Amino acid sequence: MILQDLLKQKKINQSQLSKELNISVSLLSKIIHGHRNISIDVANKLHDKYNIAYEVLLDRSNSHE
């Protein structure tokens, strides 16, 4: 839910966030819905740009394994 909350808070859509992260919309959607784990590269970008704690990002991605 952290990425969905981010989208709502920043009033951006998946397409805009995927461009900021330099990943496809498809990959972002899979991460948001728990079908793919977040990569270290994407976690770093989210941490740097939005100050999201690594622990939060990693807990989110591991909760659907």
A tleap script that builds the chain and sets N, CA, C and O, in Angstrom:
source leaprc.protein.ff14SB
mol = sequence {
  NMET ILE LEU GLN ASP LEU LEU LYS GLN LYS
  LYS ILE ASN GLN SER GLN LEU SER LYS GLU
  LEU ASN ILE SER VAL SER LEU LEU SER LYS
  ILE ILE HIE GLY HIE ARG ASN ILE SER ILE
  ASP VAL ALA ASN LYS LEU HIE ASP LYS TYR
  ASN ILE ALA TYR GLU VAL LEU LEU ASP ARG
  SER ASN SER HIE CGLU
}
set mol.1.N position { 0.799 -1.191 0.000 }
set mol.1.CA position { 0.000 0.000 0.000 }
set mol.1.C position { 0.849 1.267 0.000 }
set mol.1.O position { 0.337 2.341 -0.316 }
set mol.2.N position { 2.115 1.174 0.340 }
set mol.2.CA position { 2.934 2.378 0.447 }
set mol.2.C position { 3.007 3.120 -0.886 }
set mol.2.O position { 2.960 4.350 -0.901 }
set mol.3.N position { 3.121 2.408 -1.997 }
set mol.3.CA position { 3.202 3.086 -3.285 }
set mol.3.C position { 1.851 3.634 -3.722 }
set mol.3.O position { 1.785 4.701 -4.332 }
set mol.4.N position { 0.789 2.929 -3.423 }
set mol.4.CA position { -0.542 3.465 -3.726 }
set mol.4.C position { -0.794 4.735 -2.911 }
set mol.4.O position { -1.358 5.702 -3.423 }
set mol.5.N position { -0.381 4.729 -1.661 }
set mol.5.CA position { -0.521 5.916 -0.818 }
set mol.5.C position { 0.312 7.072 -1.369 }
set mol.5.O position { -0.123 8.223 -1.352 }
set mol.6.N position { 1.500 6.759 -1.851 }
set mol.6.CA position { 2.371 7.779 -2.434 }
set mol.6.C position { 1.712 8.412 -3.657 }
set mol.6.O position { 1.734 9.632 -3.819 }
set mol.7.N position { 1.126 7.579 -4.514 }
set mol.7.CA position { 0.456 8.093 -5.708 }
set mol.7.C position { -0.668 9.059 -5.327 }
set mol.7.O position { -0.818 10.125 -5.924 }
set mol.8.N position { -1.443 8.670 -4.332 }
set mol.8.CA position { -2.560 9.527 -3.891 }
set mol.8.C position { -2.047 10.816 -3.264 }
set mol.8.O position { -2.545 11.903 -3.558 }
set mol.9.N position { -1.057 10.686 -2.406 }
set mol.9.CA position { -0.521 11.837 -1.691 }
set mol.9.C position { 0.084 12.859 -2.655 }
set mol.9.O position { -0.130 14.062 -2.503 }
set mol.10.N position { 0.834 12.383 -3.639 }
set mol.10.CA position { 1.509 13.272 -4.585 }
set mol.10.C position { 0.619 13.650 -5.765 }
set mol.10.O position { 0.986 14.482 -6.595 }
set mol.11.N position { -0.562 13.026 -5.827 }
set mol.11.CA position { -1.517 13.270 -6.913 }
set mol.11.C position { -0.886 13.024 -8.279 }
set mol.11.O position { -0.978 13.836 -9.199 }
set mol.12.N position { -0.240 11.861 -8.364 }
set mol.12.CA position { 0.346 11.425 -9.629 }
set mol.12.C position { -0.196 10.043 -9.965 }
set mol.12.O position { -0.734 9.349 -9.103 }
set mol.13.N position { -0.049 9.656 -11.215 }
set mol.13.CA position { -0.513 8.335 -11.609 }
set mol.13.C position { 0.679 7.394 -11.800 }
set mol.13.O position { 1.834 7.805 -11.689 }
set mol.14.N position { 0.382 6.140 -12.087 }
set mol.14.CA position { 1.441 5.145 -12.244 }
set mol.14.C position { 2.379 5.505 -13.383 }
set mol.14.O position { 3.585 5.272 -13.293 }
set mol.15.N position { 1.843 6.064 -14.443 }
set mol.15.CA position { 2.670 6.447 -15.588 }
set mol.15.C position { 3.701 7.506 -15.193 }
set mol.15.O position { 4.870 7.416 -15.571 }
set mol.16.N position { 3.265 8.494 -14.440 }
set mol.16.CA position { 4.176 9.547 -14.007 }
set mol.16.C position { 5.254 9.006 -13.072 }
set mol.16.O position { 6.429 9.341 -13.215 }
set mol.17.N position { 4.855 8.176 -12.122 }
set mol.17.CA position { 5.833 7.613 -11.185 }
set mol.17.C position { 6.792 6.680 -11.909 }
set mol.17.O position { 7.989 6.684 -11.621 }
set mol.18.N position { 6.295 5.891 -12.833 }
set mol.18.CA position { 7.183 4.976 -13.561 }
set mol.18.C position { 8.237 5.753 -14.344 }
set mol.18.O position { 9.382 5.312 -14.442 }
set mol.19.N position { 7.864 6.905 -14.902 }
set mol.19.CA position { 8.842 7.741 -15.611 }
set mol.19.C position { 9.890 8.281 -14.652 }
set mol.19.O position { 11.076 8.309 -14.978 }
set mol.20.N position { 9.457 8.712 -13.466 }
set mol.20.CA position { 10.397 9.216 -12.463 }
set mol.20.C position { 11.375 8.133 -12.028 }
set mol.20.O position { 12.541 8.413 -11.747 }
set mol.21.N position { 10.895 6.902 -11.974 }
set mol.21.CA position { 11.729 5.789 -11.518 }
set mol.21.C position { 12.474 5.112 -12.661 }
set mol.21.O position { 13.326 4.252 -12.436 }
set mol.22.N position { 12.147 5.508 -13.892 }
set mol.22.CA position { 12.746 4.928 -15.092 }
set mol.22.C position { 12.478 3.423 -15.188 }
set mol.22.O position { 13.372 2.630 -15.484 }
set mol.23.N position { 11.219 3.058 -14.928 }
set mol.23.CA position { 10.781 1.673 -15.097 }
set mol.23.C position { 9.465 1.694 -15.880 }
set mol.23.O position { 8.838 2.742 -16.029 }
set mol.24.N position { 9.065 0.540 -16.368 }
set mol.24.CA position { 7.816 0.476 -17.127 }
set mol.24.C position { 6.613 0.574 -16.192 }
set mol.24.O position { 6.695 0.255 -15.005 }
set mol.25.N position { 5.504 1.021 -16.757 }
set mol.25.CA position { 4.257 1.071 -15.999 }
set mol.25.C position { 3.868 -0.340 -15.560 }
set mol.25.O position { 3.375 -0.547 -14.451 }
set mol.26.N position { 4.097 -1.294 -16.444 }
set mol.26.CA position { 3.777 -2.692 -16.141 }
set mol.26.C position { 4.546 -3.182 -14.911 }
set mol.26.O position { 3.967 -3.807 -14.022 }
set mol.27.N position { 5.838 -2.901 -14.865 }
set mol.27.CA position { 6.641 -3.321 -13.719 }
set mol.27.C position { 6.169 -2.620 -12.449 }
set mol.27.O position { 6.052 -3.253 -11.399 }
set mol.28.N position { 5.899 -1.332 -12.536 }
set mol.28.CA position { 5.419 -0.605 -11.361 }
set mol.28.C position { 4.110 -1.197 -10.861 }
set mol.28.O position { 3.929 -1.374 -9.656 }
set mol.29.N position { 3.217 -1.498 -11.758 }
set mol.29.CA position { 1.933 -2.089 -11.383 }
set mol.29.C position { 2.137 -3.427 -10.681 }
set mol.29.O position { 1.470 -3.717 -9.687 }
set mol.30.N position { 3.051 -4.237 -11.191 }
set mol.30.CA position { 3.337 -5.538 -10.573 }
set mol.30.C position { 3.917 -5.366 -9.170 }
set mol.30.O position { 3.608 -6.143 -8.267 }
set mol.31.N position { 4.753 -4.353 -8.991 }
set mol.31.CA position { 5.317 -4.085 -7.665 }
set mol.31.C position { 4.204 -3.627 -6.716 }
set mol.31.O position { 4.115 -4.098 -5.582 }
set mol.32.N position { 3.370 -2.719 -7.182 }
set mol.32.CA position { 2.283 -2.191 -6.351 }
set mol.32.C position { 1.337 -3.301 -5.902 }
set mol.32.O position { 0.884 -3.311 -4.758 }
set mol.33.N position { 1.042 -4.228 -6.799 }
set mol.33.CA position { 0.084 -5.292 -6.495 }
set mol.33.C position { 0.726 -6.549 -5.911 }
set mol.33.O position { 0.049 -7.558 -5.714 }
set mol.34.N position { 2.032 -6.491 -5.634 }
set mol.34.CA position { 2.706 -7.582 -4.957 }
set mol.34.C position { 3.074 -8.759 -5.831 }
set mol.34.O position { 3.364 -9.844 -5.325 }
set mol.35.N position { 3.067 -8.556 -7.152 }
set mol.35.CA position { 3.423 -9.649 -8.062 }
set mol.35.C position { 4.914 -9.686 -8.370 }
set mol.35.O position { 5.418 -10.678 -8.897 }
set mol.36.N position { 5.620 -8.602 -8.042 }
set mol.36.CA position { 7.070 -8.526 -8.218 }
set mol.36.C position { 7.668 -7.866 -6.992 }
set mol.36.O position { 7.053 -6.991 -6.381 }
set mol.37.N position { 8.849 -8.282 -6.642 }
set mol.37.CA position { 9.568 -7.626 -5.553 }
set mol.37.C position { 10.205 -6.353 -6.072 }
set mol.37.O position { 10.536 -6.249 -7.253 }
set mol.38.N position { 10.370 -5.409 -5.206 }
set mol.38.CA position { 11.016 -4.157 -5.563 }
set mol.38.C position { 12.520 -4.390 -5.662 }
set mol.38.O position { 13.101 -5.067 -4.814 }
set mol.39.N position { 13.143 -3.839 -6.680 }
set mol.39.CA position { 14.588 -3.990 -6.838 }
set mol.39.C position { 15.311 -2.986 -5.946 }
set mol.39.O position { 14.724 -2.009 -5.483 }
set mol.40.N position { 16.569 -3.239 -5.720 }
set mol.40.CA position { 17.372 -2.318 -4.913 }
set mol.40.C position { 17.434 -0.960 -5.600 }
set mol.40.O position { 17.364 0.077 -4.940 }
set mol.41.N position { 17.565 -0.964 -6.922 }
set mol.41.CA position { 17.632 0.282 -7.685 }
set mol.41.C position { 16.363 1.117 -7.497 }
set mol.41.O position { 16.441 2.318 -7.238 }
set mol.42.N position { 15.214 0.492 -7.626 }
set mol.42.CA position { 13.938 1.206 -7.461 }
set mol.42.C position { 13.775 1.657 -6.004 }
set mol.42.O position { 13.309 2.768 -5.753 }
set mol.43.N position { 14.146 0.822 -5.062 }
set mol.43.CA position { 14.069 1.201 -3.640 }
set mol.43.C position { 14.952 2.416 -3.373 }
set mol.43.O position { 14.554 3.326 -2.645 }
set mol.44.N position { 16.145 2.434 -3.958 }
set mol.44.CA position { 17.040 3.583 -3.788 }
set mol.44.C position { 16.424 4.857 -4.344 }
set mol.44.O position { 16.494 5.912 -3.713 }
set mol.45.N position { 15.819 4.760 -5.524 }
set mol.45.CA position { 15.198 5.933 -6.137 }
set mol.45.C position { 14.036 6.444 -5.292 }
set mol.45.O position { 13.894 7.652 -5.107 }
set mol.46.N position { 13.205 5.543 -4.778 }
set mol.46.CA position { 12.076 5.943 -3.935 }
set mol.46.C position { 12.563 6.562 -2.628 }
set mol.46.O position { 12.002 7.546 -2.144 }
set mol.47.N position { 13.605 5.976 -2.073 }
set mol.47.CA position { 14.175 6.510 -0.835 }
set mol.47.C position { 14.730 7.912 -1.064 }
set mol.47.O position { 14.466 8.828 -0.285 }
set mol.48.N position { 15.498 8.072 -2.133 }
set mol.48.CA position { 16.135 9.359 -2.404 }
set mol.48.C position { 15.118 10.450 -2.757 }
set mol.48.O position { 15.223 11.577 -2.272 }
set mol.49.N position { 14.153 10.122 -3.586 }
set mol.49.CA position { 13.202 11.125 -4.072 }
set mol.49.C position { 12.093 11.427 -3.068 }
set mol.49.O position { 11.686 12.579 -2.917 }
set mol.50.N position { 11.605 10.393 -2.382 }
set mol.50.CA position { 10.433 10.561 -1.512 }
set mol.50.C position { 10.719 10.279 -0.040 }
set mol.50.O position { 9.814 10.333 0.792 }
set mol.51.N position { 11.974 9.980 0.280 }
set mol.51.CA position { 12.383 9.741 1.661 }
set mol.51.C position { 11.586 8.617 2.322 }
set mol.51.O position { 11.213 8.716 3.491 }
set mol.52.N position { 11.332 7.563 1.573 }
set mol.52.CA position { 10.648 6.392 2.106 }
set mol.52.C position { 11.706 5.451 2.675 }
set mol.52.O position { 12.672 5.114 1.990 }
set mol.53.N position { 11.531 5.037 3.896 }
set mol.53.CA position { 12.508 4.176 4.563 }
set mol.53.C position { 12.642 2.841 3.839 }
set mol.53.O position { 11.655 2.261 3.387 }
set mol.54.N position { 13.867 2.373 3.737 }
set mol.54.CA position { 14.124 1.085 3.096 }
set mol.54.C position { 13.339 -0.042 3.764 }
set mol.54.O position { 12.831 -0.940 3.092 }
set mol.55.N position { 13.246 0.014 5.090 }
set mol.55.CA position { 12.538 -1.032 5.819 }
set mol.55.C position { 11.077 -1.116 5.375 }
set mol.55.O position { 10.526 -2.208 5.233 }
set mol.56.N position { 10.464 0.034 5.160 }
set mol.56.CA position { 9.071 0.078 4.722 }
set mol.56.C position { 8.955 -0.525 3.323 }
set mol.56.O position { 8.060 -1.328 3.061 }
set mol.57.N position { 9.855 -0.138 2.433 }
set mol.57.CA position { 9.818 -0.661 1.064 }
set mol.57.C position { 10.050 -2.169 1.029 }
set mol.57.O position { 9.378 -2.888 0.289 }
set mol.58.N position { 10.987 -2.640 1.817 }
set mol.58.CA position { 11.296 -4.075 1.803 }
set mol.58.C position { 10.207 -4.889 2.485 }
set mol.58.O position { 9.893 -5.994 2.041 }
set mol.59.N position { 9.624 -4.358 3.559 }
set mol.59.CA position { 8.510 -5.068 4.198 }
set mol.59.C position { 7.343 -5.177 3.242 }
set mol.59.O position { 6.687 -6.218 3.193 }
set mol.60.N position { 7.068 -4.135 2.483 }
set mol.60.CA position { 5.968 -4.117 1.521 }
set mol.60.C position { 6.182 -5.159 0.435 }
set mol.60.O position { 5.260 -5.896 0.089 }
set mol.61.N position { 7.401 -5.224 -0.105 }
set mol.61.CA position { 7.631 -6.139 -1.222 }
set mol.61.C position { 7.680 -7.591 -0.760 }
set mol.61.O position { 7.367 -8.491 -1.539 }
set mol.62.N position { 8.064 -7.837 0.484 }
set mol.62.CA position { 8.157 -9.216 0.960 }
set mol.62.C position { 6.837 -9.741 1.505 }
set mol.62.O position { 6.722 -10.936 1.780 }
set mol.63.N position { 5.851 -8.887 1.665 }
set mol.63.CA position { 4.613 -9.326 2.286 }
set mol.63.C position { 3.758 -10.197 1.369 }
set mol.63.O position { 2.795 -10.806 1.834 }
set mol.64.N position { 4.083 -10.271 0.089 }
set mol.64.CA position { 3.281 -11.043 -0.853 }
set mol.64.C position { 4.011 -12.274 -1.388 }
set mol.64.O position { 3.554 -12.888 -2.351 }
set mol.65.N position { 5.139 -12.642 -0.776 }
set mol.65.CA position { 5.867 -13.828 -1.266 }
set mol.65.C position { 5.199 -15.094 -0.837 }
set mol.65.O position { 5.675 -16.183 -1.160 }
savepdb mol mol.pdb
quit
